[in-house]
Amino acid sequence: MANDIIPITLREFNSRISTILRNPALINCWIIADLSDVTIRGGHCYLELIDKDANSGLTVAKSRGIIWANRFQAIKANFEATTGQPFTSGIKVMLLVSINYHESFGLSLLISDINPEFTLGDMERQRREILNRLTREGIINLNKELPLTGVPQRIAVISAEGAAGYGDFMNQLNNNQYGVKFYTALFSAKMQGKETAPSIIHALDRIANYQNYFDCVVIIRGGGATSDLNSFDDYNLAANIAQFPLPIITGIGHERDNTVIDFVAHLRVKTPTAAAEWIIAQATTAIETMNNLSQEIINIANTYLSGAKEQLAYISSAIPHIAINRIERGKAQLRQIATTLPAVAQSKINTNLNSLSHYYETIKQASTQRLRIESMNIARLSDNVKMLSPQNTLKRGYSITTVNGKSINSTEKIKTGDEICSIFADGKIISTVKNKL
């Protein structure tokens, strides 16, 4: 170290900074900034002021701000009464500030007034513009209208690998007290900074290629400064989520944080842990429903069994009486039949006797008629037989030739020298064949 250099203490250095910052231009200066991380403690309001680039929407400047309790309630009441909006993070405001530098606590801005004409900040206007555009395009509610399976167990998770929020989600899901098993697949994406929106869109594209393997998509990110969530107020990301074919659940930031994608998602929960709790609740509801149905089935079965037992008991007691009644009725019917049977039998016999008499006369007449007809046929046949007898045939001039006692009807059966016998009506002639012509 050179001998002519004289060092000073940090306190002396900070004192010089304090002297420089007493510039009147830094006292009671109106500035425009977005509010972020508004917190109230002990009546004082602690917040963060941010400035974003108009083109990229990314934060380009930050500063801590303080509104002391003696001014905060009046400023807050005037702001909310004028704008109708709560004094909270995410709005652009015009503030009257003075530089405040403390040698121990560093630089901050003391806010002494707020112009209530600046109501919603640029972040909120951008959100409204995006939501209005999605509404005009008719896609803002598409994902909300998708049916969600009763028990989503196959879950695609979009988160930063190794992030605390992802760890909380998985721990809550896998260690649930009901022992329900879930299948999860992590599609890693950046969850902070300017690459957030395109990175999540890329993860959604990868999930879409395997959409049949999943019941829903969960987009989760742990808490942090509200200004860190600017990347989720992106039109392209919101349009992708709104039109995605699977229901999407968002668990980004804390309960106080709402982003554009929360508005278009199927369901918005406040944290990654809340997302896991909601999914587990669907499973437990289904289990409870199944248990209730099982118990209802058991109750119905018991009711039917009780009724059946009563019916069986009644039937068992009634069967002997029914059997006795049946037997007695059968005996009475048999007695009645036995009483009426002789008369019925005699009536049947008389009827059949009359029928037999009628049939006898009819058969007798038919037989006589048939005998007369057949006798005439026999006489006619007898005359024909007589007319055609060999004797009458011979009388008409015919003869019968025999050879060796056998009649012949062809010369082929006769040889020269044969002795033939010719029979006539009045005798026989024996001849010897000399020649065949």
Buried (B, 14 or more C-beta within 10 A) or exposed (E): EEEEEEEEEEEEEBEEEBEEBEEEEBEEEEBBBBBBBBEBEEEBBBBBBBBBEEEEBEBEEBBBBBBEEEBBEEBBEBBBEEBEBEBBBBBBBBBBBEBBBEEEEEEBBBBBBBBBEBBBBBBBEBBEEBBEBBEEEEBBBBBBEBEBEEBBBBBBBBBBEEBEBBEBBBEBBEEBEEEBEBEBEBBBBBBBEBEBBBBBBBBBEBBBEEEEEBBBBBBBBBBBBBBBBBBBBBBEBBBBBBBBBBBBBBBBBEEEBBBBBBBBBBBBBBBBBBBBBBBBEBBBEBBEEEEEEEEEEEEEEEEEEEEEEEEEEEEEEEEEEEEEEEEEEEEEEEEEEEEEEEEEEEEEEEEEEEEEEEEEEEEEEEEEEEEEEEEEEEEEEEEEEEEEEEEEBBEEEEEBBEBEEEEBEEEEEBEEEBEBBEBEBEEEEEEEBEEEE
